[in-house]
């Protein structure tokens, strides 16, 4: 296999979230030998092809991503009182995915996203769409609860968001609903307010991303439920292929 072909091969598996780099000392030593004079070099030995693993289903891929995440200590949140990782829940083959900001107190206790009061409202919204939580996938940008439910900080988002991207690329939903200002701004890399973003469609990682208000906001501002329902009707049209341009 040529160097270019091997590079393309590894890049393909990298997109799947599979690490295939050999770390043995003898492998690293090859880089040193490349700088020796020709007469000093030993007869080269063809390197083994890096071991990679393919997964039979999105469920297996998600399980591997969760294992890679482990009991994460990549950012400071693991030292600030979080109890456990809150990874994601739902159908690995879902056409519809909801992405929130970060776990709250109830989620930190139960280890499942959107199970508190806001989560109960989200469940009602999902059911009003004619679906169940088991038919969609629900996750957060941040997998650990920030103290006092503060907004995640930039360094925390930077460490955690690659795992969300791998979740999205594994599930390959048709529509992603970004719940609330922080999730929408983080995913879209924008500072536009949620009032400007909600209800609009954005092409995102082979899906349509639709920002809307967070269920917690609806608990404080019930009048906004009408706008969220308009957004969800649009999502239903996209999923059914009946949307009008």
C-alpha positions in Angstrom: 0.0 0.0 0.0 1.4 3.4 -1.0 1.9 6.2 1.5 -0.9 8.2 0.0 -3.3 5.2 0.0 -2.4 4.4 3.6 -3.0 8.0 4.6 -6.4 8.0 3.0 -7.2 4.7 4.6 -6.4 6.0 8.1 -8.2 9.3 7.5 -11.3 7.3 6.6 -11.2 5.4 9.8 -10.4 8.5 11.7 -13.7 10.0 10.5 -15.4 7.0 12.1 -13.8 7.8 15.4 -11.4 4.9 15.3 -7.8 5.4 16.5 -5.3 3.3 14.6 -1.9 4.6 15.6 0.8 2.2 16.7 2.7 3.5 19.8 5.3 0.8 20.4 8.9 2.0 20.8 10.0 0.1 17.7 7.4 2.0 15.6 8.5 5.4 16.9 12.1 4.3 16.3 11.5 4.2 12.5 11.3 8.0 12.4 14.8 8.2 13.9 16.3 5.7 11.5 15.1 7.7 8.6 17.7 10.4 9.4 20.7 8.0 9.5 23.2 7.8 6.7 22.3 5.0 4.2 25.4 3.0 5.2 24.3 3.1 8.8 20.7 1.9 8.2 19.7 -1.6 8.8 17.6 -3.5 6.3 14.1 -2.0 6.6 11.3 -4.1 7.8 7.8 -3.4 6.4 5.6 -2.0 9.1 2.5 -3.8 10.1 -0.8 -2.1 9.0 -2.3 -0.4 12.0 -5.1 -2.3 13.6 -8.5 -0.8 13.1 -11.9 -2.0 14.2 -15.1 -1.7 12.2 -18.5 -1.7 13.9 -21.5 -3.5 12.7 -24.1 -1.0 13.8 -24.5 2.6 15.1 -25.3 1.0 18.5 -21.8 -0.6 18.6 -20.2 2.6 17.5 -21.9 4.6 20.2 -20.8 2.0 22.8 -17.2 2.4 21.6 -17.5 6.2 21.8 -18.8 5.8 25.4 -16.0 3.5 26.3 -13.5 6.0 24.8 -15.0 8.8 26.9 -14.6 6.7 30.0 -14.8 8.4 33.4 -13.7 11.5 31.7 -11.1 13.8 33.3 -10.3 15.8 30.2 -11.5 19.1 31.6 -11.9 20.6 35.1 -15.6 19.6 35.5 -14.7 16.2 36.9 -13.2 18.1 39.9 -16.2 20.4 40.4 -18.8 18.1 41.8 -20.2 16.1 38.9 -21.3 12.6 39.9 -21.2 10.8 36.6 -21.0 11.1 32.8 -24.3 11.7 31.1 -23.7 10.4 27.6 -26.9 10.1 25.6 -30.1 8.0 25.3 -32.4 6.8 22.6 -32.5 5.1 19.2 -29.0 4.7 17.7 -30.7 4.7 14.3 -32.9 7.8 15.0 -33.9 10.2 12.2 -34.4 12.9 14.9 -31.8 14.0 17.4 -32.1 16.6 20.2 -29.0 18.3 21.5 -29.0 20.4 24.7 -26.5 22.3 26.7 -25.4 20.2 29.7 -26.8 17.9 32.4 -28.6 19.4 35.3 -28.9 18.1 38.8 -31.5 15.4 38.0 -29.6 14.2 35.0 -26.4 14.1 37.0 -28.1 11.8 39.5 -29.8 9.5 37.0 -27.1 9.5 34.3 -29.7 10.3 31.5 -30.2 13.6 29.7 -33.4 15.6 30.1 -35.1 13.7 32.9 -35.9 16.7 35.2 -38.8 19.2 34.7 -37.4 20.5 31.5 -36.9 16.9 30.3 -40.5 16.0 31.1 -41.6 18.9 29.0 -39.4 17.7 26.2 -40.9 14.3 26.4 -44.4 15.8 26.0 -43.2 17.7 23.0 -41.8 14.5 21.4 -45.0 12.7 22.1 -47.0 15.6 20.6 -45.0 14.9 17.4 -46.3 11.4 17.4 -43.0 9.9 18.6 -41.5 8.5 21.8 -38.2 9.1 23.5 -37.2 5.6 22.4 -37.6 6.6 18.8 -35.3 9.7 19.0 -31.8 10.3 20.3 -31.2 12.8 23.1 -27.7 14.1 24.1 -26.0 17.2 25.4 -23.0 19.1 24.1 -21.3 18.7 27.6 -21.4 15.3 29.3 -20.8 16.5 32.9 -22.9 18.9 35.0 -21.4 22.3 35.4 -21.6 23.6 39.0 -24.8 25.4 39.8 -25.9 24.7 36.3 -23.8 27.5 34.9 -23.0 27.7 31.2 -20.2 25.5 30.1 -16.9 27.4 29.6 -15.0 27.4 26.3 -12.3 25.0 27.4 -14.9 22.6 28.7 -16.9 22.7 25.4 -13.7 22.3 23.4 -12.8 19.0 25.2 -16.3 17.6 25.1 -17.8 18.5 21.8 -15.8 16.0 19.7 -17.7 13.2 21.4 -21.0 14.8 20.4 -19.7 15.1 16.8 -18.9 11.4 16.9 -22.4 10.7 18.2 -23.9 12.7 15.4 -21.8 11.0 12.8 -22.6 7.6 14.1 -26.4 8.1 14.3 -26.6 10.2 11.1 -30.0 11.8 11.9 -32.0 13.6 9.3 -32.8 16.4 11.7 -30.9 17.8 14.7 -32.9 20.1 17.1 -30.6 22.4 19.0 -32.3 23.2 22.3 -31.5 26.6 23.5 -29.1 29.4 23.0 -25.9 27.7 24.1 -26.3 24.5 22.1 -27.3 26.4 19.0 -24.5 29.0 19.2 -21.9 26.3 20.0 -22.9 24.0 17.1 -23.3 26.8 14.6 -20.2 28.8 15.8 -22.2 32.0 16.0 -23.1 34.6 18.6 -26.5 35.3 17.1 -29.3 35.3 19.7 -31.6 32.3 19.8 -34.5 34.6 18.8 -32.7 35.1 15.5 -31.7 31.4 15.1 -34.9 29.6 16.1 -37.1 28.3 13.4 -34.3 28.5 10.7 -32.8 25.5 8.9 -29.1 25.0 8.7 -27.1 22.4 6.8 -25.1 20.6 9.4 -23.0 17.4 9.2 -25.2 15.8 6.6 -28.4 16.8 8.5 -30.7 19.7 8.9 -30.1 21.6 12.2 -33.1 23.4 13.6 -32.5 25.7 16.7 -35.4 26.3 19.1 -36.0 27.4 22.6 -34.9 25.2 25.5 -37.6 23.5 27.4 -36.4 25.2 30.6 -37.1 28.5 28.9 -40.6 27.3 28.2 -41.1 26.6 31.9 -40.4 30.2 32.6 -42.1 31.6 29.5 -45.1 29.4 28.6 -46.1 31.8 25.8 -43.1 30.6 23.8 -44.5 27.1 23.5 -46.5 28.2 20.4 -43.2 29.1 18.6 -41.6 25.8 19.6 -44.5 23.9 18.3 -44.3 25.7 15.0 -40.6 24.6 14.9 -41.5 21.0 15.6 -44.2 21.0 12.9 -41.5 22.1 10.5 -39.3 19.3 11.8 -42.1 16.8 11.1 -42.4 18.1 7.6 -38.7 17.6 7.0 -38.8 14.1 8.4 -41.7 13.2 6.2 -40.3 14.8 3.1 -43.3 17.1 2.8 -41.7 20.4 3.6 -42.4 23.3 1.3 -39.5 25.5 0.1 
